Amino acid sequence: MTEFTPLSAAVGGLLIGLGAVLLMSATGRIAGISGHLARLLPPYSDHGWLLRFGFLFGIAAAPWLYKFATAANIELTATASTLVLLIAGLLVGFGTVVGSGCTSGHGVCGVARLSRRSLVATAAFMASGMLTVFIVRHLGVV
């Protein structure tokens, strides 16, 4: 686990909130990553694809932009096997379909709007995450 850095966490949170507010005010769209990604794929074919692509590209490009701006060395290490990562990804994808969205849409935007559905979904996401950490770290599964 990396150490907690409150200043960078606060700045990151402010930027995420600002981005969500700007997207909502400019387009009326929720800043939900799974919704943007799903609507880039068929059968969707509207004129919003460029905005969706730009939104997702910006998220993917952010670490490189940060590294360029700060000259910081960013290291990410996956300690799980490829099979575990594949299964985890499929479960997350299944959860976003069943939950009608992801943590960015429900947790950031939905909770801010006091949506009951988003409050329940976010509570379920958090409980699932806590249960997963408990199982992996204390029961030795995986």
QUINORHU-V616223 format. One record per residue. N is the residue number from 1. RES is the residue in three letters. SS is DSSP state (helix for helix, strand for strand, loop for the rest). PHI is phi as a letter, one per 20 degrees, with the letter a starting at -180 (NA if undefined). Layout:
# QUINORHU-V616223
{{N | RES | SS | PHI} {N | RES | SS | PHI}}
This chain:
# QUINORHU-V616223
{{1 | MET | loop | NA} {2 | THR | loop | e} {3 | GLU | loop | f} {4 | PHE | loop | f} {5 | THR | loop | c} {6 | PRO | helix | f} {7 | LEU | helix | f} {8 | SER | helix | f} {9 | ALA | helix | f} {10 | ALA | helix | f} {11 | VAL | helix | f} {12 | GLY | helix | f} {13 | GLY | helix | f} {14 | LEU | helix | f} {15 | LEU | helix | f} {16 | ILE | helix | f} {17 | GLY | helix | f} {18 | LEU | helix | f} {19 | GLY | helix | f} {20 | ALA | helix | f} {21 | VAL | helix | f} {22 | LEU | helix | f} {23 | LEU | helix | f} {24 | MET | helix | f} {25 | SER | helix | f} {26 | ALA | helix | e} {27 | THR | helix | c} {28 | GLY | loop | m} {29 | ARG | loop | e} {30 | ILE | loop | f} {31 | ALA | loop | e} {32 | GLY | loop | e} {33 | ILE | helix | f} {34 | SER | helix | f} {35 | GLY | helix | f} {36 | HIS | helix | f} {37 | LEU | helix | f} {38 | ALA | helix | f} {39 | ARG | loop | e} {40 | LEU | loop | e} {41 | LEU | loop | e} {42 | PRO | loop | g} {43 | PRO | loop | e} {44 | TYR | loop | f} {45 | SER | loop | b} {46 | ASP | loop | d} {47 | HIS | loop | e} {48 | GLY | loop | e} {49 | TRP | helix | f} {50 | LEU | helix | f} {51 | LEU | helix | f} {52 | ARG | helix | f} {53 | PHE | helix | f} {54 | GLY | helix | f} {55 | PHE | helix | f} {56 | LEU | helix | f} {57 | PHE | helix | f} {58 | GLY | helix | f} {59 | ILE | helix | f} {60 | ALA | helix | f} {61 | ALA | helix | e} {62 | ALA | helix | g} {63 | PRO | helix | f} {64 | TRP | helix | f} {65 | LEU | helix | f} {66 | TYR | helix | f} {67 | LYS | helix | f} {68 | PHE | helix | f} {69 | ALA | helix | f} {70 | THR | helix | d} {71 | ALA | loop | m} {72 | ALA | loop | f} {73 | ASN | loop | e} {74 | ILE | loop | d} {75 | GLU | loop | d} {76 | LEU | loop | c} {77 | THR | loop | c} {78 | ALA | loop | e} {79 | THR | loop | e} {80 | ALA | loop | e} {81 | SER | loop | f} {82 | THR | helix | f} {83 | LEU | helix | f} {84 | VAL | helix | f} {85 | LEU | helix | f} {86 | LEU | helix | f} {87 | ILE | helix | f} {88 | ALA | helix | f} {89 | GLY | helix | f} {90 | LEU | helix | f} {91 | LEU | helix | f} {92 | VAL | helix | f} {93 | GLY | helix | f} {94 | PHE | helix | f} {95 | GLY | helix | f} {96 | THR | helix | f} {97 | VAL | helix | f} {98 | VAL | helix | f} {99 | GLY | loop | e} {100 | SER | loop | l} {101 | GLY | loop | q} {102 | CYS | loop | c} {103 | THR | helix | f} {104 | SER | helix | f} {105 | GLY | helix | f} {106 | HIS | helix | f} {107 | GLY | helix | f} {108 | VAL | helix | e} {109 | CYS | helix | e} {110 | GLY | helix | f} {111 | VAL | helix | f} {112 | ALA | helix | f} {113 | ARG | loop | e} {114 | LEU | loop | l} {115 | SER | loop | f} {116 | ARG | helix | f} {117 | ARG | helix | g} {118 | SER | helix | f} {119 | LEU | helix | f} {120 | VAL | helix | f} {121 | ALA | helix | f} {122 | THR | helix | f} {123 | ALA | helix | f} {124 | ALA | helix | f} {125 | PHE | helix | f} {126 | MET | helix | f} {127 | ALA | helix | f} {128 | SER | helix | f} {129 | GLY | helix | f} {130 | MET | helix | f} {131 | LEU | helix | f} {132 | THR | helix | f} {133 | VAL | helix | f} {134 | PHE | helix | f} {135 | ILE | helix | f} {136 | VAL | helix | f} {137 | ARG | helix | e} {138 | HIS | helix | d} {139 | LEU | loop | d} {140 | GLY | loop | m} {141 | VAL | loop | f} {142 | VAL | loop | n}}
